[in-house]
Amino acid sequence: MIRALLAAALCVLALHSAPANAQAYPTRPVKIVVPFAPGGATDGMARIISERLGVALGQPIIIESRGGAGGGVGSKFVAEAEPDGYTLLMSPSGGLATGPVINPAIGYDPAQAFAPIAELIESPIIFEVNPNLPVHSMAEALAYAKANPGKLKFGSQGFGTAPHLLIELFRLETKTDIVLVPYRGTGPLLNAMLAGEVQITADPSTTSLPFIQAGKLRAIAIGGATRTAALPNVPTVVEEGFPYLVSPFWLAVVAPAKTPPAIIARLNAAFRQALADAQTRKRLDALGAEVKIGTPEDLAKMLAAERAKWTDVVKRADLKLQ
């Protein structure tokens, strides 16, 4: 009888401890994994947002970079982490949509491995060139590629990232012979662009804008439907006649699957609070990043649409993991 009563008491305690733990969350530092090398768009945005996020949660935020496989290494690490809200993934398309599409053996199914928390920001992708390349528009870039088959080197942030697939879509639609050179993140890519190792790329304004404004890189088109206030004289890909290249850079945050809904709600509210901060918005706005935070359900729908879009591109281009 005593054993039975003890067992019943433990069951009741277990049933009530999960909500209690969720309500107390967090009680220690929260780790945010960035699945790309330091110095890139994701790393920079994570550090800006985390400053106010730590205040909102009342705990320190640790940013940890785990680059590789177009965002797959860091994303897989989070997918396998304990679903307790203390290990999160902040990633653009590479870790949550394009990477898994192009690499079926990446080690996780993004639709099943993660619990969506929220989309955070969007910013325009800028098509840009090394100033030594004699092109000033997308039309001139296409003409140069046609006249010099196999010589134009198009750098990307990694195999399977969204900019990489944009490049593949450009090659597919224009039937041009362009050399793709993938790097391990935005930082190494921009260093290669500045050194002239590659001549053209597509990169978010959040990292490229300072180099463009300093004259170290030349913007030739905005990868969106509207021009950006930071570069008002640079036309959009729609104006240039390449509407299929409209694709913003976005950043989202997710947790491992089976993270308690109460913790997901707490995190969503904390990110909202962090992004409502006037100073944070000012810093993001200076880099061309627009706050886009919504609900976990909004993010789930957006990710499903992104995977469908890029699955089609991968199939059409017959892309294989290299």
N, C-alpha and C positions, 0 to 999 in steps of 0.2 A: 504493500500500500504506500509506504514511504517513497519507494523508488518511482512508483507511478505518479505520485504527487510532484516529486522533483522533476520528472520528465515533462509533465504538463506545465510546470512553472517555467522551465527552460524554453519550451515552445512559445509560451506567451511572451517571454522576454525577447526572444529572437524576432517575433512578429513586430514588437514595438521598438526594437533597437534601430532598425533600418530607417524609419522616418525620423527618429531622434537624431541619428547620425547625419542624415541629410539636412536637418534643420540647423545643426551645429556647424556644418561645413562652411568654409574650410577652417581647419585647426592647425595647419602647417603650410609651408610654401607650396605654390602651384607651379608645375613645370610646363612650359609651352615649347613644343618641339617645332623647329623650323626645318623643313626637309630640303634645304638648299644651303650652299656655302655662305659664310658670313659676307656682308657687304652688298647683298642683293636687295631687291624690292621687298621681299617677304621679311627678311631680317630687319630692315630699317623700319618698316611699318609695325612689326611686332614690338620693337623697342619703344616706339612712340606711344603705341596704345597701352603697353604694359605698365607704363608709369602711373597712369590714372586707374588702370585695372587693379593694381595692387592696393590702391586706396579704397576702391569700391569693395574689394573682398576682405580687406583688413589683414592681408598676408603678403609676403614678398612674392614676386613673380620671377621665375628663373627661365631665361631664354636659352635653349640648347639647340645648336645647329647640328643636323645629321644629314648631310648632303649625299647625293648619289642616286643613280638610276632614275633621273628625271623627277625626283621627289619620292621615289618608291622606298628608299632605305628608311628615311625618317618616318614615313607614313606607316610602314609595316611595323616599326618599333612601337608606335602608338596603338596600332590595331591589336597588338599583343599585350599591351599594358593592362594593369588592373583597372576595372571600370569604376573607379572611386572618385573621379573628378580631379585627381592630382597630376595627371599627365594628359595634356591636350595637344592637338595638332592644329597649327595655323598654316594654311597652305593655299596657294593658287590652284589653278587647274591641274598642274603636273601631278600632284599627289592624290587628287580626288576625282579626276575625270580623264584627262588625256593620257597620263602615264599608264593606268590600268587598261585603257582601251588598246594601246599599242603594244603592251606587254602582258599577255594573259598569264604569264608565269611570274608575275610581280610578287606574288605571295599573299595577296589579300583581295577580297572582293569589296570595293569601296561602298557598294550599296548595302552590304551586310555587316561590314567590319566597324562602321562608325555610327555614332548617334549625333545628328546635326545639332549645332548650337545656334549659329547665325552666320549669315554673310556680313562682312564688316565694311569693306570699301570697294569702290571701283575707280579705275583711272584709265585714261586712254593709252593705248599702245602706239608708240611712235615708230614709224619706219625712218631709219636714219643711216647715214653713210659716213665713212671716213672722208674728211675734206679733200683728200688727194684724189678721190674717185670723181671723175668729171661728169657727175650727174646731179641734177637739182630737182628732179621730179620722179614719180613712179614711171611715167612714160619714158623718160630718159634712161632709167634703170633697166627697163625692159628692153629698150633699143640696144643698150650696152651689152646686156646678156645675150641677145640674139646675135650681135656682131662679134662677140667673144665667147663662143660656147666653151663651157668647162673652165672658164677663168674667173668668173665672179664668185667670190667666196662669201656665203651667207652664214653668219654665225648665229648660234642659238644657245639658250641657257641650259640645254640638255636634251637628249633624245627623248621624245615623248612629251615635252612641254608644249603649252598652247602656242607660243611663238614658233616653235619648230613645225607644228602642224599648219600654221598659217603660211609658212614658207613652202611646205609641201603643197598646199592648196594653190599657191601662186604658181608653182612649177606645173601643177596639174592643169590649171586653167590656161596658162600662156604657152605651155609646151616648150619651156626653155631648159637648157642644160646649165644648171647652177650647182656649184659644189657646196654641200652642207657640212659645216664644221660645228659639232656640238661641244659645249664646255660644261663644267660642273657648277653651274650657277651663273647669276648675273655678274658678280664681281669679276671672275675670270674672263667672262665674255667681254665686258667693257674694257678691261685691260688689253685684250686682244684687238678690239676695235681701235683703241687709241694708238696701239703700236703698229697698226696696219696689217696685222696677221689675217684679218678678215675685213672686207670692205663695206658690208651692209648687214643690217640686222633689224629686228623688230623688238622693241623693249619698252616697258612701262615708263611713263613720264616720271614716276616716283624716284627712279634712279637715273634716267637719262637727262632729265631737264637741266640740271646744273652744268653738265658737259656741253649741252647744246647752247645754253645761254653764254657759256664761256668761249664758244667758237671752236671747241675741240671736236665736236661732232656736228653734222649738218642734218637737220630734219627735212625730210622730203614729203612726208604725208602723215596725217593723223588717222589711226586705225579705228575711226568711229564715224558716226553719221553727222556730227557737228564739230566745228572747229573748237579748239581750246583757247581760253582767254590768255594763257601763258604764251602761246605761239599763234597770235591772231592771223599772221600772214602765211601760215602753213596750211595748205588745202587738205581736205579729208580724202580718204581713198574713194569715197563716193564721187566727189568732184573730179577726181582723177580717172574715173572710169573703172574702178575695181571694187564694186560694192560688196563682193563676196568676202573681202578682207576686213569687214567690220567685226571687231571682236575686242571688247575691253578687257583689261587686266582686272581680275577680281581676287579678293582675299576672303577666305572663310575660316571658321574655327569649328572643330568637331572634337568629340570625345570617343573613347572606345565604346563599342556597342554594349548594351546592358547597363550603361551608367544610369543610376536612378533618375527618374523624371524630375524629382524635386531638385536634384543637383543641376540638371540641365537648365531648369527654370532659373535657378540662382545665378548660374553663369551667364545666361542670356541677359538677365537684368543687370548684372555687373558690367558686361560689355556695353550695354546701352548707356549706363551711367558714365563709363569711361569716355565713350565717344560723344557724349553730350557736353563734355568739358570744353569751354571756349578756347583755352590755350591749345588743347589737343586738336580741335578742329582747325585752328589757325595754322598749326604746323602741317597738318595733312593737306590743307588747301594750298599751301605754298608749293607743294609737290604735285598738285593736280589730282589729289585723291579725294573722291567724294564719298561721304558716309552713306552706306546703303543697308544699315542693319535692319533686320526683320525678324520673323519668328523662325523657330526650328523647322516648321512645316514649309515656310517659304524657301528655305535653303534646300530642303529635300527635293522640292519641285525643280529648282534651278539646276541642281546637280544632275538630276535625271535628264533634263533637256540638254545639258552640256555633253553628257556621255553619248546620247543619241546622235548629236551633231557630229562629234569627232569620230564616232564609230563609222559613220558614213564616209568621212574623208579618208580614214585609214583603209577602208575597203576599196574605195575608188583608186587610191594611190598604190594599193597593194604593198603597204609598208610592212617591213619585217624588222624585228628587233636586231640591232647590230651589236 
